[in-house]
Amino acid sequence: MAETMNGMKRTHYCGTLRMEHVGQEVVVCGWVQRQRDLGQLIFIDLRDRTGIVQLAFDESTDRGIFQKAFTARGEFVLAARGRVRERTSKNMELPTGEIEIEVTELRVLAKSETPPFEIVENSDVKEDTRLKYRYLDLRRPDLQRNLIARHKLVKVAHDYFDRNGFLEIETPDLIASTPEGARDYLVPSRVFKGSFFALPQSPQLYKQLLMLSGFDRYMQVARCFRDEDLRADRQPEFTQIDFEMSFVDQEDVMAIGEGFIHEAYRELCGVDVPIPLPRLTWDEAMRRFGSDKPDMRFGLELTDLSELLRNTEFKVFSGALAEGGSVRGICLKGEAEKLSRKEIDKLQEWIKAYGAKGLAWTRLAEKETSSYEKFLTAEESAAIRTAMGAEAGDVLFLVASGDNSVVFASLGALRCELAKRFGLIDTSKPCLLWVTDFPQFEFSKEENRFMAMHHPFTAPRDEDVDKLISDPGHVYAKAYDMVANGYELGGGSIRINDPDVQAKMFEALGFTPEQAEERFGFLLSAFRYGAPPHGGMAWGLERIMMVLLGTDNIRDVLAFPKVASSAELMSAAPGRVDAKQLEELGIAILPAAQKDGE
């Protein structure tokens, strides 16, 4: 049977013991990382969330205690009392490597079966297996450090915003479903059968209402939910560090945002990020980097070749230009001999995932080869090389499309892929910036209408208000995103506080006055009672942690993450519920044939 603590209270964490503790009696608790039986000498590495300490058992140890140490195995839970002494054989790779505990009392608090994988740092075990046994995976020191760092970031946020006069106010988790944005997670109401709450995609409407209520500085560490396809930096449930301010302009909000991120880097990484951060407009970011979250730790900037090729007879290029698109390219310096034709062919297939029909290229190796130059005049080929600064040893990549968004997405992704492959990224320091002046709208081909690029409450630039209805494609917003190392850390905007402008915004989005009133009536009503100028932003807590910790997988900074299908492997969520629960909610599950429309 397992023993109990029964008055044996922990005095120290395993990883905190040092030479200054030599001679002290201590009690430590934790899991067995490793047991080494050397005959008359047994060592146990005991692990807790602070680290590992060595327990020592020798000929002077009580035989009953020695026998317990002999039977201890990996992941057994132990409590040990003993005297700290200096080790004769030191391990300077461990913080506790100069000392050990001469054990005088040992209790086996729980035994363990052999775990399905070894509890070690940077495990190479298949992720699905680790997620199924996440409670074991979380014992790994690297994941524990990640979650401890996450705790510290939340504390930094609370302390920083408190010092700057912000009040933390909770907003509801059961709200009304609203259009625009990602798909809502819906929660059926037992009381109002046939009606549904939604889980919040963000606290957006409620934090604006708090501004109308006179709480001029709000913040919240808020849980958010979006029913959308997952990727390496996205989860269906996530946490925002959210704030809103009244009687401010864009510069005020951005200054508060910079102050927080500066403090986060200093406290968690010991890095002083220079502020104010550099800025790019959205137009410049797309033109130079093909992305509204550009990674500027390396070059490979885009070159617009459209005017040079305006009169070309090569149909791939001329057709794209005739459709109102562009031809753009990037120049990979000095890698022509390292990039084989086979690898280029793979890139041509890879880039199709971003909408491009193909990838044109010229390889300036000792023997020059090109997929497109034979279709151009000598003057056109020379002009392209000159514009792109091409030299012997370079590789040129071109994308042409009648849709500029395809050109930007394709080349924006390609420059990042090439930078990773050829080690072009300067990882010695973080690269943070603001991207500002986003378009107010983006056109959805699926819905055949303009959609809000951020959300329907983002204020347009003053000079663009008159174009909301007449020329929505050329309206820019008072919106800003903070970007670090190619990730969007967070973003925000100045909000609309004029009911007339808000009505125009809804009209531009295709809502009738009746639809706007039905979906956002409570907010529109509030605006009629005096709305202060206000704005704010929100960071993705997990995104910040990814960048701070240098991981590219959001699951590394979450305790119990979902996989790409939105399932949680450990608890097998989502799961079916019994018929009684569905009956209480007034919900019927259609048979598969009916769901498929048969």
C-alpha positions in Angstrom: 0.0 0.0 0.0 1.0 3.6 -0.6 2.3 5.5 2.4 1.1 8.9 3.5 2.8 12.2 4.3 1.5 12.0 7.9 3.3 15.1 9.2 6.3 14.8 6.8 6.0 18.3 5.3 8.0 19.5 2.4 10.6 22.1 3.3 12.3 22.7 -0.1 11.7 22.1 -3.8 14.1 19.7 -5.4 15.7 22.2 -7.8 16.3 24.9 -5.2 19.0 23.2 -3.1 22.5 24.5 -3.3 25.8 24.4 -1.4 24.5 26.9 1.1 22.1 24.2 2.3 24.8 21.7 3.2 24.3 20.4 6.7 20.6 21.3 6.8 17.9 18.7 7.2 15.3 19.0 4.4 12.2 17.2 3.1 11.7 17.0 -0.6 8.8 15.4 -2.6 8.5 14.5 -6.3 8.7 11.8 -9.0 11.6 9.4 -9.6 13.4 10.5 -12.8 15.9 7.7 -12.6 17.1 5.0 -10.1 20.7 3.7 -10.3 21.5 0.6 -8.3 25.3 0.2 -7.8 25.0 -2.7 -5.3 25.8 -1.2 -1.9 25.1 2.3 -3.2 21.8 3.5 -4.7 21.1 7.0 -6.3 17.7 8.3 -7.1 17.1 11.5 -9.2 14.0 13.1 -7.7 12.1 15.5 -9.9 9.6 18.3 -9.3 8.7 21.4 -11.3 11.8 23.2 -10.1 14.4 20.6 -11.2 16.2 17.4 -10.0 18.1 16.6 -6.9 20.0 13.4 -6.1 19.0 11.2 -3.2 21.8 9.0 -1.8 21.5 5.6 -0.1 24.6 3.7 1.1 25.8 1.2 3.8 25.0 3.6 6.6 21.3 3.9 5.4 18.7 2.1 7.4 18.0 -1.3 5.7 14.3 -0.7 5.4 14.9 2.6 3.7 17.5 1.1 1.5 15.1 -1.6 0.4 12.4 1.0 -0.5 15.0 2.8 -2.6 15.9 -0.5 -4.3 12.3 -1.1 -5.3 11.7 2.5 -6.5 11.1 2.8 -10.3 10.6 5.6 -12.7 7.6 8.0 -11.9 7.1 6.6 -8.4 6.1 9.4 -6.1 8.4 9.8 -3.1 8.9 12.0 0.0 12.4 12.0 1.4 13.9 13.4 4.5 17.6 13.8 4.9 20.7 15.9 5.3 22.2 17.9 2.5 25.8 17.1 1.9 28.4 17.9 -0.7 28.8 15.4 -3.5 32.1 13.7 -4.0 31.4 13.4 -7.8 29.9 16.6 -8.9 27.7 17.2 -12.0 28.1 20.8 -13.0 25.5 20.5 -15.7 22.8 20.4 -13.0 22.0 23.4 -10.8 21.9 21.0 -7.9 24.9 19.0 -9.1 27.2 20.0 -6.2 25.1 18.5 -3.5 22.9 15.4 -2.7 20.6 14.4 0.1 21.7 11.6 2.5 18.3 10.1 3.1 17.2 9.2 6.6 13.5 8.7 5.9 11.7 7.6 2.7 8.1 7.2 1.9 6.6 5.8 -1.3 3.5 7.9 -1.7 2.4 6.3 -5.0 3.7 3.6 -7.3 3.6 4.0 -11.1 3.1 1.6 -14.0 5.7 1.9 -16.7 4.7 5.1 -18.6 4.1 4.9 -22.4 7.1 7.1 -23.0 10.0 8.4 -21.1 9.6 11.7 -19.3 12.5 13.7 -20.8 13.0 17.1 -22.3 12.4 17.7 -26.0 10.8 14.3 -26.4 10.8 12.8 -29.9 7.7 10.7 -29.1 4.9 11.1 -31.6 2.8 14.1 -30.6 -0.5 12.3 -30.7 0.8 9.8 -28.1 2.0 12.6 -25.9 -1.3 14.4 -26.1 -3.3 11.3 -25.3 -1.2 11.1 -22.0 -0.9 14.8 -21.6 -0.8 14.6 -17.8 2.5 12.6 -18.2 3.7 14.9 -21.0 3.2 17.9 -18.8 5.8 16.4 -16.3 8.5 17.1 -18.9 10.7 20.0 -17.7 10.5 21.9 -21.0 6.7 22.0 -21.0 6.7 22.9 -17.3 9.0 25.9 -18.0 6.7 27.0 -20.8 3.6 27.0 -18.5 5.6 28.7 -15.7 6.6 31.4 -18.2 3.0 31.8 -19.3 2.0 32.4 -15.6 4.7 35.1 -15.4 3.4 36.8 -18.5 -0.1 37.0 -17.1 1.4 38.5 -13.9 3.3 41.1 -16.0 0.1 42.0 -17.7 -1.9 42.5 -14.5 0.9 44.5 -12.9 1.5 46.7 -15.9 -2.1 47.6 -16.6 -2.8 48.2 -12.9 0.1 50.7 -12.7 -1.4 52.4 -15.8 -4.8 52.9 -14.3 -6.7 50.0 -15.9 -9.5 48.1 -14.2 -9.9 44.3 -14.9 -13.5 43.7 -15.6 -14.9 40.3 -16.6 -17.3 40.1 -19.6 -19.8 37.3 -20.2 -19.0 33.9 -21.7 -22.6 33.2 -22.8 -23.5 35.9 -25.3 -25.7 36.5 -28.4 -24.4 35.2 -31.7 -23.4 38.0 -34.1 -22.4 37.8 -37.8 -19.1 38.7 -39.3 -15.8 37.1 -38.2 -15.2 33.4 -37.6 -17.9 30.8 -36.9 -19.4 30.9 -33.4 -19.4 28.0 -31.0 -23.1 27.7 -30.1 -24.5 26.7 -26.7 -28.2 25.6 -26.6 -30.5 27.0 -24.0 -32.6 24.6 -21.9 -34.9 27.4 -20.8 -35.4 29.0 -24.2 -35.7 25.9 -26.4 -34.6 26.5 -30.0 -32.5 29.5 -28.9 -28.7 29.5 -28.5 -26.0 31.4 -26.7 -22.7 31.8 -28.4 -19.2 31.6 -26.8 -17.4 34.9 -27.4 -14.9 35.2 -30.2 -13.6 38.2 -28.3 -15.0 40.6 -25.6 -15.3 43.3 -28.4 -18.9 44.5 -27.9 -18.8 44.3 -24.1 -15.6 46.2 -23.8 -17.0 49.0 -26.0 -20.1 49.1 -23.8 -17.8 49.5 -20.8 -16.3 52.6 -22.4 -19.9 53.9 -22.8 -20.5 53.1 -19.2 -17.7 55.3 -18.0 -15.0 52.7 -17.2 -12.4 54.6 -19.3 -9.6 52.1 -18.9 -10.5 48.4 -19.0 -8.4 45.3 -19.3 -9.0 41.6 -19.1 -7.2 38.3 -19.5 -10.1 36.8 -21.5 -11.0 33.4 -22.9 -12.1 33.4 -26.5 -13.6 30.8 -28.8 -13.6 30.5 -32.6 -14.9 27.6 -34.6 -12.4 27.7 -37.4 -9.8 25.4 -39.1 -6.7 25.0 -37.0 -3.0 25.5 -37.8 0.3 25.5 -35.9 -0.5 29.0 -34.3 -4.2 28.7 -33.9 -6.5 26.9 -31.4 -10.4 26.9 -31.1 -10.1 28.3 -27.6 -7.4 30.8 -26.7 -6.6 33.6 -24.3 -6.4 37.3 -25.1 -4.7 40.1 -23.1 -7.4 42.7 -23.9 -7.6 46.4 -23.2 -9.7 49.4 -24.2 -9.3 53.2 -23.5 -11.6 56.2 -23.8 -10.8 59.8 -24.9 -7.7 58.7 -26.8 -6.4 58.5 -30.3 -4.4 55.8 -32.1 -1.0 57.1 -30.7 -2.2 56.8 -27.1 -3.3 53.2 -27.6 -0.1 52.2 -29.4 2.0 53.7 -26.7 0.3 51.6 -24.0 0.7 48.5 -26.3 4.4 49.2 -26.8 5.0 49.7 -23.1 3.4 46.3 -22.3 5.4 44.3 -24.9 8.6 46.1 -23.8 8.0 45.0 -20.2 7.1 41.5 -21.3 10.3 41.0 -23.1 12.4 42.5 -20.3 10.7 40.4 -17.5 10.6 37.1 -19.4 13.7 37.2 -21.7 15.9 39.9 -20.2 15.7 41.8 -23.5 15.1 45.5 -23.8 13.1 46.0 -27.0 13.7 49.5 -28.4 10.6 51.6 -28.4 8.9 53.2 -30.2 8.6 50.3 -32.6 9.2 50.8 -36.3 6.0 51.1 -38.5 4.9 50.0 -41.9 1.7 50.8 -43.6 -0.3 47.8 -44.8 0.3 48.8 -48.4 4.1 49.0 -47.9 4.2 45.7 -46.0 2.4 43.9 -48.8 4.4 45.6 -51.5 7.8 44.7 -49.9 7.1 41.4 -48.1 3.8 40.0 -49.5 2.4 39.8 -46.0 0.6 42.0 -43.4 2.7 40.2 -40.7 6.2 40.5 -42.3 9.2 38.8 -40.9 11.9 41.5 -41.4 14.8 39.5 -39.9 16.0 38.8 -43.4 15.8 40.3 -46.9 14.2 38.6 -49.9 12.0 41.6 -50.6 9.5 41.5 -53.5 10.2 43.3 -56.7 7.3 44.5 -58.8 8.0 43.7 -62.5 4.6 44.6 -63.9 5.6 47.8 -65.7 8.7 46.2 -67.2 6.5 43.5 -68.7 3.5 45.6 -69.6 4.0 45.0 -73.3 5.3 41.4 -73.2 3.9 38.8 -75.5 4.4 36.0 -73.0 0.8 35.1 -72.2 1.4 34.0 -68.7 2.6 37.4 -67.7 0.5 39.6 -70.1 -2.7 37.7 -69.2 -2.2 38.4 -65.5 -1.5 42.1 -66.1 -4.6 42.4 -68.4 -6.7 41.0 -65.6 -5.5 43.8 -63.3 -3.0 41.7 -61.4 0.8 41.8 -61.3 4.1 40.0 -61.9 6.4 40.1 -58.9 9.5 38.2 -57.9 12.2 37.6 -55.3 15.9 37.1 -55.7 17.6 34.4 -53.7 21.3 35.4 -53.5 24.2 33.0 -54.1 22.3 29.7 -53.7 22.0 28.6 -57.4 24.5 25.7 -57.0 22.8 24.5 -53.9 19.2 24.6 -55.2 18.7 21.7 -57.6 16.2 21.5 -60.4 14.4 18.8 -58.5 14.0 21.1 -55.4 12.7 23.9 -57.6 10.1 21.5 -59.1 9.0 20.7 -55.6 8.7 24.4 -54.8 6.5 24.8 -57.9 4.1 22.3 -56.5 4.3 23.6 -53.0 3.4 27.2 -54.0 0.1 26.1 -55.6 -1.3 25.8 -52.1 -1.3 29.6 -52.0 -3.3 29.9 -55.1 -0.5 30.4 -57.7 -0.8 28.4 -60.9 2.9 28.0 -61.0 6.4 29.4 -60.2 8.6 30.9 -62.9 12.3 30.8 -62.2 15.8 31.5 -63.5 18.8 29.8 -62.0 22.0 31.7 -62.6 24.3 28.8 -61.9 27.5 28.0 -64.0 25.1 26.7 -66.6 22.1 29.1 -66.6 18.6 27.6 -66.9 15.2 29.3 -66.9 11.6 28.3 -67.1 10.5 31.6 -68.7 13.3 33.5 -70.4 12.9 31.7 -73.7 9.4 33.3 -74.0 10.8 36.8 -73.4 12.8 39.2 -75.5 16.5 39.6 -74.5 15.6 43.1 -73.4 12.8 41.9 -71.1 15.0 39.3 -69.5 17.8 41.8 -68.9 15.4 44.3 -67.4 14.1 41.7 -65.0 17.6 40.8 -63.9 18.6 44.4 -63.4 15.4 45.3 -61.5 16.0 42.3 -59.1 19.7 43.0 -58.7 20.5 39.6 -60.0 24.1 38.3 -60.1 25.9 35.1 -61.0 24.9 32.4 -58.4 21.4 33.8 -57.7 18.0 32.3 -58.3 15.1 34.4 -59.4 11.5 33.4 -58.6 8.5 35.0 -60.3 4.7 34.7 -59.7 2.1 36.1 -62.0 -1.6 36.3 -61.3 -4.7 38.4 -62.2 -5.4 38.4 -58.4 -2.8 40.4 -56.5 -3.7 38.7 -53.3 -2.5 35.4 -54.8 0.8 37.0 -55.8 1.4 38.4 -52.3 0.4 35.2 -50.5 2.6 33.0 -52.7 5.7 35.1 -52.6 5.2 36.1 -49.0 5.2 32.4 -48.1 8.0 31.5 -50.5 10.4 34.1 -49.0 9.8 32.7 -45.5 10.3 29.1 -46.8 13.6 30.0 -48.5 14.9 31.9 -45.5 14.3 28.8 -43.3 15.9 26.4 -45.8 19.0 28.5 -46.3 19.5 29.8 -42.8 18.9 33.5 -43.6 17.0 34.4 -40.4 18.8 36.5 -37.8 17.6 34.9 -34.6 20.0 36.9 -32.3 17.3 39.4 -31.4 13.5 39.9 -31.8 12.1 42.0 -34.7 8.9 43.8 -33.7 7.0 46.4 -35.6 3.6 47.9 -36.2 1.6 47.5 -39.4 -0.9 50.3 -39.7 -3.6 51.7 -42.1 -5.2 48.5 -43.0 -8.0 48.5 -45.6 -11.4 48.9 -44.0 -12.8 46.1 -46.2 -11.8 43.0 -48.1 -14.0 41.5 -50.9 -15.3 38.0 -50.3 -15.8 36.1 -53.6 -17.8 33.5 -51.7 -20.4 36.0 -50.4 -19.9 38.5 -53.3 -19.7 41.4 -51.0 -17.3 43.5 -48.9 -16.5 42.2 -45.5 -14.9 44.0 -42.6 -11.1 43.2 -42.5 -11.0 43.6 -38.7 -14.6 44.0 -37.4 -17.6 46.2 -38.2 -16.8 48.6 -35.3 -13.4 49.7 -36.6 -13.3 53.4 -37.4 -12.3 54.5 -41.0 -9.8 57.2 -41.4 -11.4 60.6 -41.2 -10.6 61.4 -44.8 -12.2 58.2 -46.0 -15.6 58.4 -44.2 -17.3 59.8 -47.3 -16.1 56.8 -49.4 -17.7 54.1 -47.2 -20.7 53.7 -49.6 -19.3 55.1 -52.8 -15.8 53.5 -52.9 -15.4 50.9 -50.1 -12.4 49.3 -51.8 -10.3 52.4 -51.2 -11.3 53.1 -47.5 -8.5 52.7 -44.9 -9.0 52.0 -41.3 -7.6 53.4 -38.0 -6.3 49.9 -37.4 -3.0 48.6 -36.3 -1.3 45.2 -35.7 1.8 44.4 -33.7 4.0 41.9 -35.4 7.0 39.9 -34.1 9.2 37.6 -36.2 6.5 37.1 -38.7 3.7 36.5 -36.3 0.8 38.8 -35.6 1.0 39.2 -31.8 -2.1 41.3 -31.6 -4.1 44.1 -33.1 -6.7 46.7 -32.5 -8.3 49.9 -33.8 -9.9 53.1 -32.9 -13.7 52.3 -32.8 -16.6 54.1 -34.4 -18.4 56.2 -31.8 -20.7 58.2 -34.2 -24.1 56.4 -34.8 -24.3 57.9 -38.3 -20.9 56.5 -39.3 -21.8 53.1 -37.7 -25.0 53.1 -39.8 -22.9 53.8 -42.9 -20.5 51.0 -42.0 -23.4 48.5 -41.7 -24.8 49.7 -45.0 -21.4 49.2 -46.7 -21.4 45.6 -45.3 -24.8 44.9 -46.9 -27.0 45.1 -43.8 -30.3 46.7 -44.0 -31.2 49.0 -41.1 -33.6 46.3 -39.8 -30.8 43.6 -39.9 -28.3 45.9 -38.2 -30.9 46.6 -35.5 -31.7 42.9 -35.0 -28.1 41.8 -34.7 -26.5 44.8 -32.9 -29.5 46.7 -31.5 -28.2 46.9 -28.0 -24.9 48.5 -29.1 -26.6 50.9 -31.5 -29.0 51.9 -28.7 -26.1 52.5 -26.4 -24.5 54.8 -29.0 -27.5 57.1 -28.8 -26.7 58.0 -25.2 -23.3 59.5 -25.7 -20.3 57.3 -26.7 -16.8 58.6 -26.0 -14.0 58.3 -28.5 -12.4 55.0 -27.7 -10.0 52.4 -28.9 -7.9 49.4 -27.8 -6.3 46.2 -28.8 -5.8 42.6 -27.8 -2.8 40.3 -27.9 -3.0 36.5 -28.4 -1.4 35.3 -25.1 -0.4 32.0 -26.7 1.1 33.9 -29.7 3.2 36.0 -27.5 4.4 32.9 -25.6 5.3 31.2 -28.9 7.5 34.1 -29.9 9.1 34.6 -26.5 9.9 30.9 -26.2 11.0 30.4 -29.8 8.6 27.6 -30.5 6.5 27.4 -33.7 3.8 25.1 -32.2 1.0 26.7 -30.2 0.4 23.4 -28.4 3.7 23.8 -26.6 2.3 26.8 -24.6 -1.1 25.3 -23.6 -1.7 22.8 -20.8 -4.4 20.8 -22.6 -4.5 21.7 -26.3 -6.6 20.5 -29.2 -5.3 18.8 -32.3 -6.0 19.9 -35.9 -9.5 18.3 -35.9 -10.4 20.4 -32.8 -10.5 17.2 -30.7 -8.8 16.8 -27.3 -7.2 13.4 -27.4 -6.8 12.9 -23.6 -10.4 13.2 -22.7 -11.8 12.2 -26.1 -13.7 15.5 -26.4 -16.0 16.3 -28.2 -18.2 13.4 -27.2 -21.8 12.3 -27.6 -24.4 13.1 -24.9 -27.3 11.0 -23.9 -30.9 11.3 -25.2 -32.2 12.8 -22.0 -29.9 15.8 -22.2 -30.9 16.4 -25.9 -34.6 16.1 -25.0 -34.2 18.8 -22.2 -32.6 21.1 -24.7 -35.1 20.4 -27.5 -32.5 19.2 -29.8 -32.8 16.2 -32.3 -29.7 14.7 -34.0 -30.5 13.9 -37.6 -29.4 10.5 -39.0 -26.4 10.7 -41.3 -28.5 10.2 -44.4 -30.6 13.3 -43.6 -27.6 15.4 -42.8 -26.1 14.6 -46.2 -29.3 15.8 -47.8 -30.5 12.4 -49.0 
